[in-house]
Structures are given as structure tokens and as C-alpha cells.
């Protein structure tokens, strides 16, 4: 059985996109024109979580913060690859199990490398 799509099949999607874009545009213009326009000194000062700004914001701090963040993202994204594997576990059979063990081994080697380099030590 062959199914073909016509242009009229995509009209509801096109309509939904037009309505979404229209809603965004109308909302932006409405808030701009209907909102209050009182500019005061308090509104123009920087505000960060209720704490007054003291000193220079460009103060250097440890690179360890960025390293931990990057490592978290790296390992987190790689763990996401396990979800499709788990969903299709039965279809992959033993070949899929072996490939996942290779993948997990590679992850483990990367983690051991990070530990050996003491990248997660906060000293």
C-alpha cells in the first residue's frame, strides 16, 4: 500500500506555525506598547540575585569550574546514547550487547584518564 502526501496534508502544520509566529509577534508588540515606560536610576542599575555589585566582575577564578562543567556535559551526553540502545535492546541481540560493552569500556577509560590526571580534584 503506497501512501503519498499532498500539499493539503501539510496545511494544518503550516497553520499552526503561522499562529505560533503571529502569537509571538503580537505578544512582543503588545508588551512594548502597553507596558510602563518609567525609567529610573534603580531600574538601570545592575541587579544580581539581590546582591549589590562590588568590584570588578571580570575577576579571574579557577579553571577547575569550567573543566568540571565540560566533563559533566561530555559524560552526560554520552550517557544519553544509552537510552536508544535500551529501548531497542532486544532487536540488537548479542551484537548490540557487545557494542554497548565496547562503548561503556571507552567511557570507563576516559573516566579513568580524567581521574589519573586529577582533573576533578579541587585543590
C-alpha positions as CSV (number, residue, x, y, z in Angstrom):
1,X,0.0,0.0,0.0
2,X,1.6,3.2,-1.2
3,X,0.8,6.5,0.6
4,X,1.5,9.8,-1.0
5,X,1.4,13.2,0.7
6,X,-0.2,16.2,-0.9
7,X,0.2,19.8,-0.1
8,X,-3.1,19.9,1.6
9,X,-1.8,17.3,4.2
10,X,0.6,19.9,5.4
11,X,-1.9,22.8,5.8
12,X,-2.6,22.1,9.5
13,X,1.1,22.3,10.3
14,X,1.6,25.5,8.2
15,X,-1.5,27.0,10.0
16,X,0.0,26.1,13.4
17,X,3.4,27.6,12.5
18,X,1.7,30.8,11.3
19,X,-0.4,31.0,14.5
20,X,2.6,30.5,16.7
21,X,4.7,33.1,14.9
22,X,1.7,35.5,15.0
23,X,1.3,35.0,18.7
24,X,4.9,35.8,19.4
25,X,4.8,38.9,17.2
26,X,1.6,40.2,18.7
27,X,2.8,39.5,22.3
28,X,6.1,41.3,21.7
29,X,4.4,44.4,20.3
30,X,1.6,44.4,22.9
31,X,4.1,44.3,25.8
32,X,6.2,47.0,24.2
33,X,3.3,49.4,23.6
34,X,1.1,48.6,26.7
35,X,3.9,48.2,29.3
36,X,5.0,51.1,31.6
37,X,7.8,53.3,30.4
38,X,9.2,54.7,33.7
39,X,13.0,54.8,33.5
40,X,14.6,55.4,36.9
41,X,18.1,55.1,38.3
42,X,17.1,52.0,40.3
43,X,15.9,50.2,37.2
44,X,19.1,50.9,35.3
45,X,21.5,49.6,38.0
46,X,22.8,46.0,37.6
47,X,21.0,43.5,39.8
48,X,22.3,40.1,40.5
49,X,20.3,37.9,42.9
50,X,19.6,40.8,45.3
51,X,23.3,41.3,46.0
52,X,24.9,44.7,45.2
53,X,27.7,44.6,42.8
54,X,31.1,45.2,44.4
55,X,34.3,45.5,42.5
56,X,35.2,44.2,39.0
57,X,33.0,41.4,37.6
58,X,36.0,40.3,35.4
59,X,37.8,38.7,38.4
60,X,39.7,35.6,37.4
61,X,38.7,32.3,39.1
62,X,39.8,28.7,38.9
63,X,39.7,26.9,35.6
64,X,38.6,23.8,37.5
65,X,35.0,25.1,37.4
66,X,35.0,25.0,33.6
67,X,36.7,21.7,33.5
68,X,34.2,20.0,35.7
69,X,31.3,21.6,33.7
70,X,32.8,20.4,30.4
71,X,33.4,16.9,31.8
72,X,29.9,16.7,33.1
73,X,28.4,17.7,29.7
74,X,30.7,15.2,27.9
75,X,29.8,12.3,30.1
76,X,26.1,13.3,30.3
77,X,25.8,13.5,26.5
78,X,27.5,10.1,26.1
79,X,25.1,8.5,28.7
80,X,22.2,9.8,26.6
81,X,23.3,7.4,23.8
82,X,22.4,4.5,26.1
83,X,18.7,5.3,26.0
84,X,18.0,4.4,22.4
85,X,20.1,1.2,23.0
86,X,18.0,0.3,26.0
87,X,14.7,0.9,24.1
88,X,15.9,-1.4,21.2
89,X,17.8,-3.8,23.4
90,X,16.0,-7.0,22.1
91,X,16.4,-6.0,18.4
92,X,20.2,-5.6,18.7
93,X,20.8,-9.1,20.2
94,X,24.3,-10.1,21.3
95,X,26.0,-7.9,18.8
96,X,24.3,-4.8,20.4
97,X,25.3,-6.0,23.9
98,X,29.0,-6.4,22.7
99,X,28.9,-2.9,21.1
100,X,27.5,-1.4,24.2
101,X,30.2,-3.0,26.3
102,X,32.8,-1.5,24.0
103,X,31.1,1.9,24.3
104,X,31.0,1.6,28.1
105,X,34.6,0.5,28.2
106,X,35.6,3.5,26.2
107,X,33.6,5.7,28.6
108,X,35.3,4.0,31.5
109,X,38.8,4.5,30.0
110,X,38.0,8.2,29.6
111,X,36.8,8.5,33.1
112,X,39.9,6.7,34.5
113,X,42.1,9.1,32.4
114,X,40.3,12.0,34.0
115,X,40.8,10.6,37.5
116,X,44.5,9.8,36.8
117,X,45.0,13.4,35.6
118,X,43.3,14.6,38.9
119,X,41.0,16.8,36.8
120,X,38.3,16.5,39.4
121,X,40.4,17.3,42.5
122,X,39.6,20.8,43.8
123,X,43.0,21.5,45.4
